[in-house]
């Protein structure tokens, strides 16, 4: 997660927020995540969801409910955001089009 969040520091594009859709991490992990989040100068929302089966879909839906931005880009915690990748998504964004 740290490397993923660090990679967002080097994005030249502005973004409103990062929503971390957590699929039921333990209290120890959540406390560590809170300490990590405090090190960043952009908005990070931690959307925790209890493990109840169908985790990935339910977890992402919970993240969507907590998001406030107009565009959503889904990345996993082990993903590095390359410079220009957010811009590429925004340039390709058209009403009714979903990018994968």
C-alpha positions in Angstrom: 0.0 0.0 0.0 2.8 2.4 0.9 4.4 2.1 -2.6 1.1 2.6 -4.3 0.4 5.8 -2.3 3.9 7.0 -2.8 3.5 6.6 -6.6 0.5 9.0 -6.4 2.9 11.7 -5.1 4.5 11.8 -8.5 1.4 12.3 -10.5 1.3 15.6 -12.3 -2.5 15.5 -12.5 -4.6 16.8 -9.7 -7.0 14.4 -8.1 -9.6 14.9 -5.5 -9.0 12.0 -3.2 -7.9 8.5 -2.7 -10.4 6.0 -1.3 -9.0 2.9 0.3 -11.6 0.2 0.1 -10.6 -2.1 3.0 -12.0 -5.6 3.0 -12.1 -6.2 6.7 -8.6 -5.7 7.9 -7.8 -6.3 11.6 -7.6 -3.5 14.1 -3.8 -3.8 14.1 -3.7 -3.3 10.3 -6.2 -0.5 10.4 -4.1 1.3 13.1 -1.0 0.9 10.9 -2.9 2.2 7.9 -4.0 5.3 9.8 -0.4 6.1 10.7 0.6 5.6 7.0 -2.3 7.9 5.8 -1.1 10.7 8.1 2.1 11.0 6.0 0.4 12.2 2.8 -0.7 15.7 1.8 -3.7 14.5 -0.3 -7.1 13.4 0.9 -7.3 9.7 1.8 -10.6 8.2 2.8 -10.4 4.8 4.6 -13.7 2.9 3.8 -13.6 -0.2 5.9 -16.0 -3.1 5.1 -16.6 -6.2 7.2 -15.7 -9.5 5.6 -19.0 -11.1 4.6 -18.3 -13.1 1.5 -18.3 -11.6 -2.1 -15.6 -9.3 -0.6 -14.1 -7.7 -3.7 -17.4 -6.4 -5.2 -18.9 -5.4 -1.8 -15.7 -3.8 -0.7 -15.4 -1.7 -4.0 -19.1 -0.8 -3.8 -18.5 0.6 -0.3 -15.5 2.5 -1.6 -17.7 4.0 -4.3 -20.3 5.1 -1.7 -17.5 6.9 0.1 -16.1 8.6 -3.0 -17.0 12.2 -3.9 -15.2 12.6 -7.2 -16.7 12.6 -10.7 -14.4 10.0 -12.1 -13.2 6.8 -10.4 -10.1 4.9 -11.2 -9.7 1.5 -9.4 -6.3 0.3 -8.5 -5.1 -2.4 -6.1 -2.7 -1.7 -3.2 0.2 -3.4 -5.0 -0.2 -1.2 -8.2 2.1 1.7 -9.0 0.5 4.7 -10.7 2.8 5.7 -13.5 3.2 9.4 -14.4 0.6 10.4 -17.0 -1.7 7.4 -16.4 -4.4 9.5 -14.7 -4.2 12.0 -17.5 -4.6 9.2 -20.0 -7.8 8.0 -18.3 -9.2 11.5 -18.1 -8.5 12.2 -21.8 -10.3 9.0 -22.8 -13.3 9.6 -20.5 -16.5 10.0 -22.4 -20.1 9.8 -21.2 -21.2 6.1 -21.1 -17.6 4.8 -21.6 -16.0 2.5 -19.1 -12.2 1.9 -19.3 -10.5 -1.2 -17.9 
